[in-house]
Amino acid sequence: MSDTLNILSVVSSANTESSVTRKLSQKLIDTLTTKNGGASVVVRDLNNAIEFIDESWVGANYTAPEQRSEAQKARLALSDELVAELQAADVIVIGAPIYNFSVPATLKAWIDLVARAGVTFRYTENGPEGLLKGKKAYVVLTSGGVPLGSAVDYNSPYLKQFLAFVGITDVEFIAADGLMTKGEEAVAAAEQAIEAVA
């Protein structure tokens, strides 16, 4: 890691002022910053100008970099920016509320934009190899009723699989699940877990 801790905050909650995910993610970032004597923080709010991949994006992505047209380079510009943020980060904090048993569409769009063969992972004779090694990820997960790790939680296993796919295997989940029934009790448990982070 660099002398200054570089934190990337990926925010995917559709809510802003009322978002528990956003508040807990910020508390985690504040805690990490304090415990590390400071940090550089980049916030990527996926409510702002995230895009979905399409045929033109796929065509540009699978064209050799030196052969891309100016239009293809422009099509990949946001993806390049998102990848650079990931590459520069020592710690990634992903705010991931459970929407209908899985991740928000904006977070899936971000995943599609940063999963780049030859850039964030590569294919080898032994299967795919992640290229973003040596990083720590925290996933701040919230839900109205779906318990973390339950049979209907398709959020946490998916994120764990994706992060490992790009080389990030040190992943810690901090959950405020069951908010509709446990309310402040769930939030307090998540805050306690945040206070305990290294």
Backbone as ProteinMPNN parsed JSONL, in Angstrom:
{"seq_chain_A": "MSDTLNILSVVSSANTESSVTRKLSQKLIDTLTTKNGGASVVVRDLNNAIEFIDESWVGANYTAPEQRSEAQKARLALSDELVAELQAADVIVIGAPIYNFSVPATLKAWIDLVARAGVTFRYTENGPEGLLKGKKAYVVLTSGGVPLGSAVDYNSPYLKQFLAFVGITDVEFIAADGLMTKGEEAVAAAEQAIEAVA", "coords_chain_A": {"N_chain_A": [[0.821, -1.197, 0.0], [0.299, 2.344, -0.503], [1.765, 5.268, 1.12], [-0.267, 6.998, 1.891], [-3.532, 6.055, 2.619], [-5.649, 4.915, 0.152], [-8.948, 5.181, -0.549], [-11.748, 3.875, -2.192], [-15.021, 4.681, -2.592], [-17.918, 3.135, -3.429], [-21.053, 3.873, -4.282], [-24.339, 2.78, -4.294], [-26.999, 2.984, -3.607], [-30.338, 3.922, -4.308], [-31.615, 5.772, -2.82], [-30.999, 8.901, -1.17], [-30.765, 11.091, 1.041], [-32.135, 9.544, 2.94], [-30.885, 7.115, 3.031], [-29.75, 4.241, 4.555], [-27.608, 2.651, 3.89], [-25.802, 4.455, 2.694], [-25.208, 6.101, 4.884], [-24.018, 4.305, 6.708], [-21.854, 3.433, 5.174], [-20.405, 5.812, 4.981], [-19.774, 6.174, 7.655], [-18.09, 4.001, 8.032], [-15.985, 4.705, 6.299], [-15.11, 7.051, 7.555], [-14.219, 5.937, 9.959], [-12.148, 4.214, 9.076], [-10.451, 6.144, 8.0], [-9.763, 7.633, 10.277], [-8.503, 5.657, 11.874], [-6.309, 5.092, 10.331], [-4.865, 7.365, 10.298], [-5.559, 9.281, 8.446], [-6.683, 9.605, 5.006], [-7.078, 9.27, 1.468], [-9.947, 9.856, -0.315], [-12.09, 8.687, -2.798], [-15.193, 9.14, -4.202], [-17.594, 7.311, -5.831], [-20.563, 7.746, -7.027], [-23.117, 5.88, -8.066], [-25.562, 6.688, -8.908], [-25.177, 8.785, -10.515], [-24.834, 9.335, -13.744], [-24.136, 6.696, -14.593], [-23.667, 4.066, -16.94], [-25.023, 1.572, -19.17], [-23.627, -1.367, -20.611], [-23.468, -1.999, -24.133], [-23.913, -3.074, -27.579], [-22.071, -1.495, -29.021], [-20.253, -0.827, -27.023], [-19.247, -3.344, -26.273], [-18.047, -4.103, -28.685], [-16.034, -2.154, -28.87], [-14.564, -2.73, -26.566], [-13.506, -5.259, -27.115], [-11.821, -4.743, -29.184], [-8.473, -4.417, -30.119], [-6.444, -2.27, -28.127], [-4.651, -0.512, -29.536], [-5.85, -0.391, -31.956], [-8.27, 0.835, -31.763], [-10.858, 3.067, -32.711], [-11.441, 6.653, -32.574], [-14.039, 7.03, -31.767], [-14.57, 4.587, -30.509], [-12.749, 4.697, -28.406], [-13.866, 6.807, -27.0], [-16.252, 5.621, -26.298], [-15.431, 3.833, -24.386], [-14.53, 5.433, -22.387], [-15.701, 6.117, -19.833], [-15.663, 3.602, -18.605], [-12.887, 3.155, -18.56], [-12.18, 5.143, -16.744], [-13.483, 4.289, -14.403], [-12.191, 1.843, -13.979], [-9.592, 2.759, -13.526], [-9.962, 4.052, -11.084], [-10.458, 1.872, -9.423], [-8.035, 0.476, -9.67], [-6.283, 2.251, -8.441], [-7.067, 2.218, -5.817], [-6.578, 1.252, -2.412], [-8.338, 0.282, -0.589], [-11.673, -0.723, -0.983], [-14.901, 0.388, -0.582], [-18.022, -0.788, -0.754], [-21.25, 0.132, -1.052], [-24.056, -1.687, -0.762], [-27.175, -2.152, -1.007], [-29.802, -4.574, -0.673], [-31.774, -5.188, -3.327], [-34.701, -6.517, -4.277], [-33.731, -9.111, -3.732], [-31.137, -9.112, -4.774], [-28.337, -7.255, -6.171], [-28.441, -3.639, -6.683], [-29.444, -2.324, -9.9], [-27.725, -0.383, -10.856], [-25.309, -0.99, -9.613], [-24.734, -3.471, -10.724], [-24.352, -2.57, -13.332], [-22.003, -1.078, -12.986], [-20.238, -3.158, -12.312], [-20.235, -4.572, -14.751], [-18.923, -2.686, -16.299], [-16.363, -2.543, -15.226], [-15.295, -5.057, -15.359], [-12.962, -6.17, -17.176], [-11.388, -7.925, -19.598], [-7.974, -8.705, -19.671], [-7.353, -6.408, -18.397], [-8.587, -5.969, -15.772], [-8.842, -8.587, -15.194], [-7.544, -11.718, -16.419], [-7.405, -14.309, -18.898], [-6.176, -17.564, -18.407], [-4.335, -20.661, -18.845], [-5.157, -22.094, -16.706], [-7.593, -21.103, -16.081], [-9.593, -18.093, -15.354], [-7.776, -15.249, -14.076], [-7.573, -12.912, -11.526], [-6.586, -9.473, -11.621], [-6.415, -7.449, -9.813], [-5.036, -7.573, -7.315], [-4.138, -7.703, -3.764], [-5.747, -5.884, -2.462], [-8.247, -4.577, -0.205], [-11.632, -5.167, 0.47], [-14.676, -3.836, 1.611], [-18.02, -4.62, 2.084], [-20.904, -2.959, 2.513], [-23.853, -3.954, 3.473], [-27.327, -3.739, 3.229], [-30.741, -4.474, 4.071], [-34.294, -4.797, 3.73], [-35.653, -7.061, 4.598], [-34.287, -9.402, 3.95], [-32.071, -11.722, 5.227], [-28.51, -11.571, 5.708], [-26.573, -13.913, 3.986], [-28.591, -15.762, 3.798], [-30.822, -18.17, 2.213], [-32.06, -16.749, 0.22], [-30.507, -14.598, -0.276], [-28.974, -13.185, -2.766], [-27.186, -11.288, -3.191], [-24.766, -10.929, -1.548], [-23.202, -13.382, -2.073], [-22.828, -13.114, -4.807], [-21.41, -10.667, -5.078], [-19.103, -11.328, -3.65], [-18.093, -13.377, -5.273], [-17.667, -11.949, -7.696], [-15.745, -10.004, -6.881], [-13.605, -11.666, -6.148], [-13.083, -12.725, -8.642], [-11.867, -10.613, -9.977], [-9.604, -10.477, -8.509], [-9.728, -9.636, -5.866], [-9.757, -10.82, -2.851], [-9.852, -10.473, -0.159], [-12.368, -9.804, 1.609], [-14.848, -8.199, 3.459], [-17.963, -8.323, 5.014], [-20.365, -6.069, 6.168], [-23.284, -5.869, 7.78], [-26.567, -4.517, 7.858], [-29.162, -5.924, 8.165], [-32.604, -6.917, 7.653], [-34.044, -4.578, 8.224], [-36.678, -3.702, 8.236], [-37.897, -5.067, 10.252], [-36.125, -5.232, 12.425], [-35.027, -2.714, 12.595], [-33.567, -0.031, 14.288], [-31.989, -1.651, 15.842], [-30.692, -3.326, 14.018], [-29.157, -1.447, 12.655], [-27.531, -0.519, 14.743], [-26.054, -2.836, 15.296], [-24.556, -3.038, 12.947], [-23.086, -0.674, 13.123], [-21.562, -1.229, 15.364], [-19.988, -3.287, 14.355], [-18.549, -1.842, 12.505], [-17.026, -0.155, 14.134], [-15.242, -1.995, 15.061], [-13.501, -2.598, 13.027], [-10.256, -3.134, 11.59]], "CA_chain_A": [[0.0, 0.0, 0.0], [1.003, 3.615, -0.498], [1.816, 5.891, 2.436], [-1.627, 7.465, 2.147], [-4.542, 5.054, 2.3], [-6.572, 5.332, -0.903], [-10.243, 4.515, -0.398], [-12.767, 4.089, -3.209], [-16.38, 4.439, -2.097], [-18.868, 2.889, -4.511], [-22.375, 4.084, -3.682], [-25.34, 2.311, -5.256], [-28.367, 3.157, -3.117], [-31.165, 4.89, -5.03], [-31.961, 6.814, -1.853], [-29.892, 9.799, -0.834], [-30.793, 11.526, 2.44], [-32.687, 8.522, 3.84], [-30.212, 5.832, 2.803], [-28.964, 3.644, 5.639], [-26.364, 2.177, 3.282], [-24.904, 5.601, 2.542], [-24.767, 6.563, 6.207], [-23.094, 3.32, 7.27], [-20.628, 3.472, 4.365], [-19.646, 6.996, 5.373], [-19.239, 5.912, 9.001], [-16.962, 3.097, 7.836], [-14.89, 5.487, 5.712], [-14.6, 7.923, 8.624], [-13.5, 5.085, 10.906], [-10.901, 3.796, 8.428], [-9.607, 7.332, 7.876], [-9.249, 7.948, 11.61], [-7.597, 4.609, 12.346], [-5.106, 5.079, 9.507], [-4.224, 8.675, 10.354], [-5.881, 10.027, 7.23], [-6.911, 8.811, 3.799], [-7.588, 9.933, 0.268], [-11.218, 9.182, -0.602], [-12.781, 8.953, -4.056], [-16.577, 8.656, -4.128], [-18.249, 7.046, -7.11], [-22.002, 7.602, -6.798], [-23.629, 5.257, -9.28], [-26.776, 7.378, -9.346], [-24.772, 9.869, -11.404], [-24.282, 9.088, -15.089], [-23.651, 5.351, -14.89], [-24.241, 3.623, -18.207], [-25.075, 0.135, -19.383], [-22.905, -1.794, -21.798], [-24.293, -2.356, -25.288], [-23.129, -3.668, -28.664], [-20.931, -0.644, -29.369], [-19.273, -0.946, -25.934], [-18.612, -4.658, -26.376], [-17.173, -4.051, -29.847], [-14.865, -1.344, -28.521], [-13.792, -3.427, -25.537], [-12.794, -6.4, -27.688], [-10.898, -4.284, -30.209], [-7.148, -4.167, -29.528], [-6.332, -0.843, -27.794], [-3.969, 0.282, -30.564], [-6.673, -0.366, -33.164], [-9.557, 1.474, -31.497], [-11.148, 4.365, -33.31], [-11.715, 7.685, -31.582], [-15.39, 6.766, -31.245], [-14.47, 3.454, -29.59], [-12.081, 5.199, -27.201], [-14.855, 7.61, -26.28], [-17.257, 4.706, -25.748], [-14.838, 3.167, -23.222], [-13.946, 6.448, -21.492], [-16.191, 5.961, -18.46], [-15.135, 2.33, -18.109], [-11.467, 3.376, -18.244], [-12.127, 5.96, -15.526], [-13.885, 3.438, -13.284], [-11.108, 0.872, -13.766], [-8.468, 3.483, -12.92], [-10.301, 4.269, -9.674], [-10.259, 0.589, -8.74], [-6.604, 0.171, -9.654], [-5.597, 3.163, -7.525], [-7.574, 2.054, -4.448], [-6.102, 0.227, -1.485], [-9.548, -0.225, 0.054], [-12.917, -0.419, -1.693], [-16.101, 0.292, 0.246], [-19.167, -0.902, -1.656], [-22.567, 0.205, -0.428], [-24.837, -2.612, -1.584], [-28.478, -2.57, -0.488], [-30.435, -5.675, -1.392], [-32.984, -4.825, -4.065], [-35.327, -7.698, -4.861], [-32.875, -10.269, -3.455], [-29.808, -9.015, -5.369], [-27.719, -5.929, -6.163], [-29.104, -2.639, -7.513], [-29.065, -2.353, -11.317], [-26.573, 0.497, -11.067], [-24.114, -1.702, -9.179], [-24.473, -4.459, -11.78], [-23.798, -1.826, -14.464], [-20.613, -0.776, -12.628], [-19.499, -4.414, -12.429], [-20.041, -4.843, -16.177], [-17.993, -1.701, -16.849], [-14.99, -2.728, -14.719], [-14.838, -6.42, -15.659], [-12.311, -5.992, -18.479], [-10.368, -8.949, -19.88], [-6.673, -8.132, -19.953], [-7.179, -5.188, -17.611], [-8.862, -6.298, -14.374], [-8.638, -10.037, -15.09], [-7.033, -12.29, -17.659], [-7.627, -15.729, -19.072], [-4.962, -18.369, -18.419], [-4.592, -22.096, -19.057], [-5.8, -22.615, -15.491], [-8.826, -20.359, -15.848], [-9.415, -16.651, -15.18], [-6.944, -14.772, -12.968], [-7.816, -11.509, -11.218], [-5.395, -8.624, -11.695], [-6.512, -6.386, -8.804], [-4.672, -8.249, -6.068], [-3.567, -6.904, -2.691], [-6.691, -4.857, -2.013], [-9.249, -4.97, 0.793], [-12.976, -4.674, 0.165], [-15.762, -3.916, 2.583], [-19.341, -4.484, 1.491], [-21.919, -2.541, 3.48], [-25.073, -4.54, 2.932], [-28.552, -3.48, 3.983], [-31.942, -5.065, 3.473], [-35.524, -4.638, 4.494], [-36.04, -8.301, 5.248], [-33.452, -10.544, 3.57], [-30.898, -11.871, 6.094], [-27.226, -11.838, 5.078], [-26.214, -15.322, 3.94], [-29.753, -16.65, 3.746], [-31.022, -18.837, 0.923], [-32.563, -15.801, -0.784], [-29.538, -13.512, -0.42], [-28.168, -13.359, -3.974], [-26.331, -10.11, -3.222], [-23.428, -11.132, -0.992], [-22.376, -14.364, -2.779], [-22.504, -12.574, -6.131], [-20.343, -9.687, -4.928], [-17.889, -12.043, -3.249], [-17.604, -14.063, -6.473], [-17.133, -10.966, -8.637], [-14.517, -9.419, -6.355], [-12.555, -12.683, -6.282], [-12.824, -12.856, -10.071], [-10.905, -9.574, -10.378], [-8.415, -10.598, -7.676], [-9.924, -9.084, -4.514], [-10.253, -11.946, -2.061], [-9.991, -10.037, 1.24], [-13.672, -9.138, 1.573], [-15.567, -8.231, 4.738], [-19.332, -7.836, 4.913], [-20.956, -5.416, 7.334], [-24.695, -5.926, 7.406], [-27.734, -4.052, 8.618], [-30.223, -6.636, 7.449], [-33.866, -6.995, 8.369], [-34.354, -3.241, 8.751], [-38.121, -3.508, 8.399], [-38.336, -5.694, 11.494], [-35.198, -4.954, 13.525], [-34.831, -1.271, 12.656], [-32.376, 0.545, 14.897], [-31.16, -2.748, 16.349], [-29.848, -3.754, 12.897], [-28.199, -0.371, 12.404], [-26.583, -0.518, 15.856], [-25.157, -3.977, 15.117], [-23.632, -2.681, 11.867], [-22.18, 0.362, 13.649], [-20.625, -1.916, 16.263], [-19.038, -3.995, 13.499], [-17.685, -0.815, 11.91], [-16.072, 0.279, 15.174], [-14.273, -3.071, 15.314], [-12.63, -2.85, 11.88], [-8.829, -2.878, 11.855]], "C_chain_A": [[0.864, 1.259, 0.0], [0.986, 4.195, 0.909], [0.448, 6.418, 2.848], [-2.607, 6.382, 1.732], [-5.496, 5.619, 1.259], [-7.848, 4.51, -0.811], [-11.139, 4.883, -1.574], [-14.112, 3.721, -2.609], [-17.32, 4.314, -3.278], [-20.268, 2.885, -3.907], [-23.442, 3.682, -4.687], [-26.78, 2.479, -4.792], [-29.105, 4.217, -3.935], [-31.589, 6.032, -4.118], [-30.747, 7.689, -1.568], [-29.944, 10.128, 0.656], [-31.242, 10.424, 3.391], [-31.97, 7.179, 3.759], [-29.39, 5.387, 4.006], [-27.614, 3.175, 5.098], [-25.351, 3.304, 3.161], [-24.349, 6.054, 3.887], [-23.757, 5.604, 6.819], [-21.779, 3.291, 6.487], [-19.769, 4.661, 4.771], [-19.033, 6.818, 6.759], [-18.018, 4.993, 8.908], [-15.757, 3.848, 7.279], [-14.27, 6.408, 6.751], [-13.759, 7.137, 9.62], [-12.155, 4.646, 10.331], [-9.925, 4.966, 8.321], [-8.959, 7.674, 9.209], [-8.211, 6.93, 12.06], [-6.302, 4.543, 11.547], [-4.407, 6.428, 9.468], [-4.436, 9.502, 9.104], [-6.067, 9.095, 6.055], [-7.316, 9.738, 2.661], [-8.821, 9.159, -0.165], [-11.783, 9.646, -1.944], [-14.173, 8.344, -3.943], [-17.125, 8.497, -5.538], [-19.718, 6.74, -6.821], [-22.631, 7.093, -8.085], [-24.986, 5.8, -9.708], [-26.463, 8.451, -10.382], [-24.103, 9.336, -12.664], [-23.641, 7.715, -15.279], [-24.341, 4.897, -16.172], [-24.233, 2.109, -18.276], [-24.285, -0.221, -20.633], [-23.898, -2.167, -22.901], [-23.374, -2.881, -26.383], [-21.908, -2.82, -29.016], [-19.844, -0.713, -28.308], [-18.509, -2.258, -26.052], [-17.637, -4.678, -27.553], [-15.897, -3.28, -29.561], [-13.964, -2.084, -27.541], [-12.958, -4.552, -26.129], [-11.99, -6.037, -28.939], [-9.568, -3.983, -29.52], [-6.979, -2.664, -29.293], [-5.703, 0.008, -28.891], [-4.781, 0.398, -31.854], [-8.015, 0.343, -32.954], [-9.676, 2.824, -32.189], [-11.383, 5.389, -32.211], [-13.09, 7.478, -30.956], [-15.369, 5.621, -30.244], [-13.777, 3.863, -28.287], [-13.046, 6.002, -26.346], [-15.894, 6.715, -25.609], [-16.754, 4.03, -24.479], [-14.336, 4.147, -22.167], [-14.408, 6.297, -20.053], [-15.649, 4.684, -17.85], [-13.669, 2.48, -17.718], [-11.319, 4.151, -16.937], [-12.466, 5.124, -14.296], [-12.799, 2.415, -12.953], [-9.925, 1.547, -13.08], [-8.718, 3.754, -11.443], [-10.068, 3.003, -8.865], [-8.776, 0.275, -8.612], [-5.859, 1.011, -8.624], [-5.966, 2.931, -6.065], [-6.84, 0.969, -3.686], [-7.288, -0.493, -0.852], [-10.751, 0.201, -0.769], [-14.066, -0.629, -0.725], [-17.294, 0.308, -0.705], [-20.451, -0.873, -0.837], [-23.55, -0.572, -1.278], [-26.155, -3.0, -0.915], [-29.019, -3.733, -1.31], [-31.732, -5.167, -2.012], [-33.541, -6.083, -4.714], [-34.364, -8.888, -4.888], [-31.453, -10.16, -4.017], [-29.299, -7.583, -5.31], [-28.554, -4.944, -6.973], [-28.593, -2.702, -8.947], [-27.845, -1.487, -11.58], [-25.269, -0.182, -10.669], [-23.747, -2.79, -10.184], [-23.868, -3.766, -12.995], [-22.332, -1.489, -14.22], [-19.74, -2.017, -12.778], [-19.214, -4.726, -13.896], [-18.996, -3.907, -16.782], [-16.554, -1.902, -16.381], [-14.46, -4.14, -14.934], [-14.258, -6.421, -17.07], [-11.195, -7.022, -18.651], [-9.071, -8.266, -20.291], [-6.369, -6.877, -19.156], [-7.41, -5.459, -16.124], [-8.836, -7.814, -14.122], [-8.069, -10.509, -16.42], [-7.347, -13.769, -17.694], [-6.289, -16.446, -19.135], [-5.339, -19.825, -18.69], [-5.321, -22.711, -17.869], [-7.095, -21.888, -15.148], [-8.55, -18.883, -15.632], [-8.554, -16.326, -13.958], [-7.22, -13.287, -12.754], [-6.527, -10.725, -11.176], [-5.408, -7.488, -10.673], [-6.179, -6.94, -7.422], [-4.138, -7.262, -5.036], [-4.466, -5.793, -2.183], [-7.665, -5.44, -0.99], [-10.594, -4.386, 0.377], [-13.903, -4.867, 1.351], [-17.067, -3.742, 1.817], [-20.318, -4.147, 2.603], [-23.268, -2.934, 2.891], [-26.255, -4.215, 3.839], [-29.719, -4.158, 3.282], [-33.145, -4.771, 4.351], [-35.872, -5.901, 5.252], [-35.157, -9.494, 4.958], [-32.226, -10.637, 4.476], [-29.629, -12.147, 5.279], [-26.935, -13.335, 5.135], [-27.378, -16.279, 3.897], [-29.905, -17.228, 2.34], [-31.492, -17.885, -0.166], [-31.686, -14.548, -0.889], [-28.651, -13.811, -1.63], [-27.204, -12.184, -4.154], [-24.906, -10.45, -2.778], [-22.62, -12.218, -1.72], [-21.953, -13.874, -4.165], [-21.342, -11.587, -6.041], [-19.028, -10.353, -4.527], [-17.259, -12.746, -4.45], [-16.984, -13.065, -7.453], [-15.806, -10.391, -8.153], [-13.35, -10.403, -6.458], [-12.139, -12.842, -7.744], [-11.811, -11.824, -10.554], [-9.715, -9.507, -9.418], [-8.543, -10.079, -6.26], [-10.579, -10.16, -3.648], [-10.402, -11.612, -0.579], [-11.241, -9.169, 1.321], [-14.37, -9.307, 2.914], [-16.949, -7.618, 4.55], [-19.763, -7.226, 6.24], [-22.426, -5.224, 7.01], [-25.618, -5.249, 8.415], [-28.927, -4.656, 7.888], [-31.478, -6.738, 8.314], [-34.301, -5.664, 8.948], [-35.838, -3.029, 9.004], [-38.638, -4.129, 9.69], [-37.445, -5.33, 12.682], [-34.842, -3.479, 13.663], [-33.512, -0.826, 13.235], [-31.437, -0.518, 15.462], [-30.202, -3.231, 15.262], [-28.778, -2.721, 12.605], [-27.122, -0.359, 13.487], [-25.584, -1.665, 15.735], [-24.115, -3.685, 14.034], [-22.624, -1.643, 12.351], [-21.14, -0.247, 14.576], [-19.557, -2.66, 15.455], [-18.05, -3.015, 12.844], [-16.621, -0.355, 12.908], [-14.958, -0.737, 15.387], [-13.317, -3.312, 14.155], [-11.193, -2.445, 12.219], [-8.414, -1.521, 11.275]], "O_chain_A": [[2.011, 1.24, 0.446], [0.289, 3.689, 1.789], [0.051, 6.301, 4.007], [-2.525, 5.852, 0.624], [-6.084, 6.681, 1.462], [-7.826, 3.29, -0.977], [-11.276, 6.058, -1.915], [-14.32, 2.59, -2.171], [-17.503, 5.263, -4.041], [-20.618, 2.004, -3.122], [-23.454, 4.183, -5.812], [-27.7, 2.141, -5.537], [-28.557, 5.282, -4.218], [-31.887, 7.13, -4.587], [-29.605, 7.252, -1.714], [-29.237, 9.507, 1.449], [-30.782, 10.37, 4.531], [-32.416, 6.206, 4.367], [-28.454, 6.07, 4.422], [-26.595, 3.292, 5.779], [-24.177, 3.128, 3.488], [-23.161, 6.352, 4.01], [-22.753, 6.036, 7.386], [-20.71, 3.142, 7.078], [-18.55, 4.539, 4.891], [-17.91, 7.256, 7.01], [-17.033, 5.185, 9.621], [-14.633, 3.647, 7.738], [-13.048, 6.534, 6.824], [-12.716, 7.608, 10.072], [-11.137, 4.699, 11.021], [-8.722, 4.802, 8.524], [-7.765, 7.968, 9.275], [-7.156, 7.302, 12.572], [-5.305, 4.001, 12.024], [-3.467, 6.622, 8.698], [-3.596, 10.326, 8.743], [-5.66, 7.934, 6.098], [-7.826, 10.838, 2.877], [-8.757, 7.946, -0.363], [-11.933, 10.843, -2.188], [-14.313, 7.164, -3.624], [-17.116, 9.437, -6.333], [-20.07, 5.629, -6.426], [-22.67, 7.81, -9.084], [-25.505, 5.416, -10.756], [-27.362, 8.965, -11.047], [-22.939, 8.935, -12.639], [-22.694, 7.585, -16.055], [-25.47, 5.3, -16.452], [-23.518, 1.446, -17.525], [-24.275, 0.537, -21.603], [-25.02, -2.594, -22.628], [-22.188, -3.108, -26.144], [-20.833, -3.359, -29.28], [-18.656, -0.665, -28.628], [-17.283, -2.287, -25.947], [-16.531, -5.207, -27.437], [-14.809, -3.696, -29.958], [-12.741, -2.063, -27.677], [-11.827, -4.778, -25.699], [-11.533, -6.919, -29.667], [-9.543, -3.363, -28.457], [-7.33, -1.863, -30.16], [-6.16, 1.12, -29.153], [-4.444, 1.186, -32.738], [-8.812, 0.437, -33.888], [-8.728, 3.608, -32.243], [-11.511, 5.028, -31.041], [-13.283, 7.719, -29.765], [-16.074, 5.67, -29.236], [-14.168, 3.43, -27.203], [-13.044, 5.893, -25.12], [-16.36, 7.0, -24.506], [-17.543, 3.69, -23.597], [-13.774, 3.728, -21.156], [-13.586, 6.345, -19.138], [-15.219, 4.682, -16.696], [-13.252, 1.992, -16.667], [-10.443, 3.854, -16.125], [-11.806, 5.24, -13.264], [-12.522, 2.154, -11.782], [-9.326, 0.982, -12.165], [-7.791, 3.693, -10.635], [-9.541, 3.055, -7.753], [-8.32, -0.149, -7.55], [-4.909, 0.535, -8.003], [-5.261, 3.393, -5.168], [-6.52, -0.089, -4.229], [-7.253, -1.701, -0.614], [-10.84, 1.35, -1.203], [-14.194, -1.694, -0.12], [-17.542, 1.307, -1.38], [-20.696, -1.763, -0.022], [-23.852, -0.165, -2.4], [-26.245, -4.071, -0.315], [-28.724, -3.856, -2.499], [-32.661, -4.77, -1.309], [-32.913, -6.651, -5.607], [-34.204, -9.567, -5.902], [-30.635, -11.042, -3.757], [-29.77, -6.786, -4.498], [-29.301, -5.359, -7.859], [-27.449, -3.086, -9.187], [-27.02, -1.816, -12.432], [-24.239, 0.023, -11.311], [-22.567, -3.003, -10.46], [-22.964, -4.313, -13.627], [-21.508, -1.597, -15.128], [-18.632, -1.941, -13.309], [-18.096, -5.099, -14.25], [-18.263, -4.304, -17.687], [-15.62, -1.479, -17.063], [-13.276, -4.388, -14.708], [-14.978, -6.648, -18.043], [-10.19, -6.992, -17.941], [-9.06, -7.375, -21.14], [-5.262, -6.342, -19.226], [-6.526, -5.206, -15.305], [-8.81, -8.26, -12.975], [-8.108, -9.79, -17.418], [-7.533, -14.404, -16.656], [-5.372, -16.003, -19.827], [-6.519, -20.17, -18.755], [-6.014, -23.719, -18.006], [-7.629, -22.043, -14.05], [-7.399, -18.453, -15.715], [-8.593, -17.027, -12.947], [-7.114, -12.493, -13.688], [-5.493, -11.238, -10.75], [-4.504, -6.652, -10.67], [-6.955, -6.788, -6.479], [-3.74, -6.146, -5.368], [-3.991, -4.857, -1.539], [-7.87, -6.653, -0.931], [-10.669, -3.225, -0.025], [-13.912, -5.912, 2.0], [-17.203, -2.83, 1.001], [-20.535, -4.94, 3.519], [-23.754, -2.323, 1.939], [-26.191, -4.394, 5.055], [-29.695, -4.386, 2.073], [-33.02, -4.531, 5.552], [-36.327, -5.848, 6.395], [-35.257, -10.51, 5.646], [-31.414, -9.712, 4.493], [-29.67, -12.869, 4.283], [-27.035, -13.955, 6.194], [-27.181, -17.493, 3.953], [-29.21, -16.826, 1.407], [-31.339, -18.179, -1.351], [-32.075, -13.56, -1.512], [-27.701, -14.588, -1.537], [-26.494, -12.103, -5.156], [-23.956, -10.279, -3.542], [-21.434, -11.999, -1.97], [-20.858, -14.182, -4.635], [-20.401, -11.657, -6.832], [-17.963, -9.976, -5.016], [-16.041, -12.715, -4.625], [-15.899, -13.307, -7.981], [-14.85, -10.299, -8.923], [-12.237, -10.015, -6.815], [-10.965, -13.067, -8.037], [-10.995, -12.11, -11.43], [-8.905, -8.583, -9.501], [-7.562, -10.08, -5.516], [-11.789, -10.378, -3.707], [-11.007, -12.376, 0.174], [-11.182, -7.955, 1.126], [-14.471, -10.416, 3.439], [-17.086, -6.528, 3.996], [-19.547, -7.808, 7.303], [-22.774, -4.502, 6.076], [-25.473, -5.387, 9.63], [-29.604, -3.991, 7.104], [-31.416, -6.656, 9.54], [-34.865, -5.616, 10.042], [-36.216, -2.261, 9.89], [-39.706, -3.753, 10.171], [-37.929, -5.142, 13.798], [-34.406, -3.042, 14.728], [-32.451, -1.198, 12.734], [-30.228, -0.303, 15.547], [-29.037, -3.515, 15.542], [-27.627, -3.068, 12.337], [-25.939, -0.206, 13.186], [-24.402, -1.493, 16.035], [-22.943, -4.035, 14.178], [-21.44, -1.726, 12.023], [-19.98, 0.164, 14.577], [-18.381, -2.666, 15.817], [-16.874, -3.329, 12.658], [-15.455, -0.189, 12.551], [-13.866, -0.389, 15.836], [-12.411, -4.138, 14.269], [-10.954, -1.541, 13.02], [-7.254, -1.127, 11.396]]}, "name": "protein", "num_of_chains": 1, "seq": "MSDTLNILSVVSSANTESSVTRKLSQKLIDTLTTKNGGASVVVRDLNNAIEFIDESWVGANYTAPEQRSEAQKARLALSDELVAELQAADVIVIGAPIYNFSVPATLKAWIDLVARAGVTFRYTENGPEGLLKGKKAYVVLTSGGVPLGSAVDYNSPYLKQFLAFVGITDVEFIAADGLMTKGEEAVAAAEQAIEAVA"}
